[in-house]
Amino acid sequence: MTTVVKTIAIFTARPDQSTALEEMLLAMLKQSRQEPGNLRWDLWLDRSEPNRFVVDELYVDAAAVASHRETARYKKYAGVIGDVAERLAVTVDPVNVT
């Protein structure tokens, strides 16, 4: 059975890096959405903290996630994200999803 992979990542911009973080995440958005196996790649802004962004990703399976992480775009992002933000990523399994 194929299991979808849902990851929620929370990014808090380092001082004076909010614009750079937003631009970086927006640059990832369009191409990530077009990847085979991607079902969702949404960018959210925390209402109470304007320097905190949330990415909601959903892929058809672990192979699709692995393929995403092999792209040049992802590797570039992974190499610099720590300079602009603190990142917390959580991969979750469905319990009761409609």
Sine and cosine of phi, psi and omega as CSV:
sin_phi,cos_phi,sin_psi,cos_psi,sin_omega,cos_omega
0.00,0.00,0.73,-0.69,0.04,-1.00
-0.99,0.10,0.73,-0.68,0.01,-1.00
-0.91,-0.41,0.78,-0.62,0.06,-1.00
-0.90,0.44,0.40,-0.91,0.02,-1.00
-0.87,-0.49,0.88,-0.47,-0.01,-1.00
-0.93,-0.36,0.82,-0.58,0.07,-1.00
-0.82,-0.58,0.72,-0.70,0.10,-0.99
-0.89,-0.46,0.85,-0.53,-0.01,-1.00
-0.89,-0.46,0.73,-0.68,0.01,-1.00
-0.92,-0.38,0.82,-0.57,-0.03,-1.00
-0.89,-0.45,0.82,-0.58,0.11,-0.99
-0.92,-0.39,0.89,-0.46,-0.07,-1.00
-0.89,0.45,0.64,-0.77,0.14,-0.99
-0.94,0.33,0.28,-0.96,-0.03,-1.00
-0.77,0.64,0.73,-0.68,0.03,-1.00
0.89,0.46,0.34,0.94,-0.02,-1.00
-0.89,-0.45,0.15,0.99,-0.07,-1.00
-0.87,0.49,-0.70,0.71,0.00,-1.00
-0.91,0.42,-0.69,0.72,0.01,-1.00
-0.88,0.47,-0.65,0.76,0.02,-1.00
-0.90,0.43,-0.74,0.67,0.00,-1.00
-0.86,0.52,-0.69,0.72,0.01,-1.00
-0.89,0.46,-0.65,0.76,0.00,-1.00
-0.90,0.44,-0.71,0.71,-0.02,-1.00
-0.93,0.37,-0.63,0.77,0.06,-1.00
-0.90,0.44,-0.58,0.81,0.04,-1.00
-0.91,0.41,-0.52,0.85,0.02,-1.00
-0.97,0.25,-0.50,0.87,-0.19,-0.98
-0.84,0.54,-0.87,0.50,-0.14,-0.99
-0.87,0.49,-0.75,0.66,-0.04,-1.00
-0.93,0.36,-0.59,0.81,0.03,-1.00
-0.90,0.44,-0.64,0.77,0.03,-1.00
-0.89,0.45,-0.45,0.89,-0.05,-1.00
-1.00,0.02,-0.09,1.00,-0.02,-1.00
-0.93,0.37,0.60,-0.80,0.11,-0.99
-0.86,0.51,0.71,-0.70,0.02,-1.00
1.00,-0.01,-0.14,0.99,0.05,-1.00
-0.99,0.11,0.78,-0.62,0.05,-1.00
-0.96,-0.26,-0.41,0.91,-0.05,-1.00
-0.30,-0.95,0.64,-0.77,0.11,-0.99
-0.44,-0.90,1.00,-0.05,-0.10,-1.00
-0.90,-0.43,0.58,-0.81,0.01,-1.00
-0.92,-0.39,0.77,-0.64,-0.02,-1.00
-0.82,-0.57,0.42,-0.91,0.09,-1.00
-0.88,-0.47,0.76,-0.66,0.02,-1.00
-0.92,0.40,0.83,-0.55,-0.02,-1.00
-0.88,0.47,-0.56,0.83,-0.08,-1.00
-1.00,-0.02,-0.19,0.98,-0.05,-1.00
-0.61,-0.79,0.99,-0.14,-0.10,-0.99
-0.93,0.38,-0.10,1.00,0.05,-1.00
-0.98,-0.20,0.16,0.99,-0.04,-1.00
-0.89,-0.45,0.83,-0.56,0.01,-1.00
-0.90,-0.43,0.50,-0.87,0.03,-1.00
-0.81,-0.59,0.78,-0.63,0.09,-1.00
-0.95,-0.31,0.77,-0.64,0.00,-1.00
-0.91,-0.40,0.94,-0.33,-0.06,-1.00
-0.91,-0.42,0.61,-0.79,0.08,-1.00
-0.63,-0.78,0.82,-0.57,0.01,-1.00
-0.85,-0.53,0.42,-0.91,-0.06,-1.00
-0.91,0.41,-0.49,0.87,0.00,-1.00
-0.23,-0.97,0.05,-1.00,-0.03,-1.00
-0.90,0.44,-0.53,0.85,0.03,-1.00
-0.90,0.44,-0.61,0.79,0.04,-1.00
-0.91,0.40,-0.62,0.79,0.06,-1.00
-0.90,0.43,-0.71,0.71,0.02,-1.00
-0.87,0.50,-0.66,0.75,0.03,-1.00
-0.89,0.45,-0.67,0.74,0.06,-1.00
-0.84,0.54,-0.69,0.72,-0.06,-1.00
-0.97,0.26,-0.17,0.98,0.06,-1.00
-1.00,-0.04,-0.11,0.99,-0.01,-1.00
-0.94,0.33,0.49,-0.87,0.05,-1.00
-0.87,0.50,-0.60,0.80,0.00,-1.00
-0.87,0.49,-0.72,0.69,-0.01,-1.00
-0.92,0.39,-0.67,0.74,-0.01,-1.00
-0.89,0.46,-0.62,0.79,0.05,-1.00
-0.90,0.43,-0.73,0.68,0.04,-1.00
-0.84,0.54,-0.75,0.66,-0.04,-1.00
-0.88,0.48,-0.51,0.86,-0.02,-1.00
-0.97,0.24,-0.31,0.95,-0.07,-1.00
-0.83,-0.56,-0.19,0.98,-0.11,-0.99
-0.85,0.52,-0.58,0.81,0.01,-1.00
-0.90,0.44,-0.36,0.93,0.03,-1.00
-0.97,0.23,-0.43,0.90,-0.08,-1.00
-0.94,-0.34,-0.28,0.96,-0.07,-1.00
-0.38,-0.93,0.39,-0.92,0.26,-0.97
-1.00,0.05,0.62,-0.78,-0.09,-1.00
-0.76,-0.65,0.73,-0.68,0.13,-0.99
-0.82,-0.58,0.88,-0.48,0.01,-1.00
-0.89,-0.46,0.70,-0.72,0.00,-1.00
-0.79,-0.62,0.82,-0.57,0.10,-1.00
-0.98,-0.20,0.78,-0.62,-0.15,-0.99
-0.84,-0.54,0.41,-0.91,0.09,-1.00
-0.95,-0.30,0.56,-0.83,0.00,-1.00
-0.93,0.37,0.63,-0.78,0.11,-0.99
-0.92,-0.38,-0.79,0.61,0.03,-1.00
-0.51,-0.86,1.00,-0.01,-0.10,-0.99
-0.86,-0.52,0.69,-0.73,0.06,-1.00
-0.92,-0.38,0.00,0.00,0.00,0.00
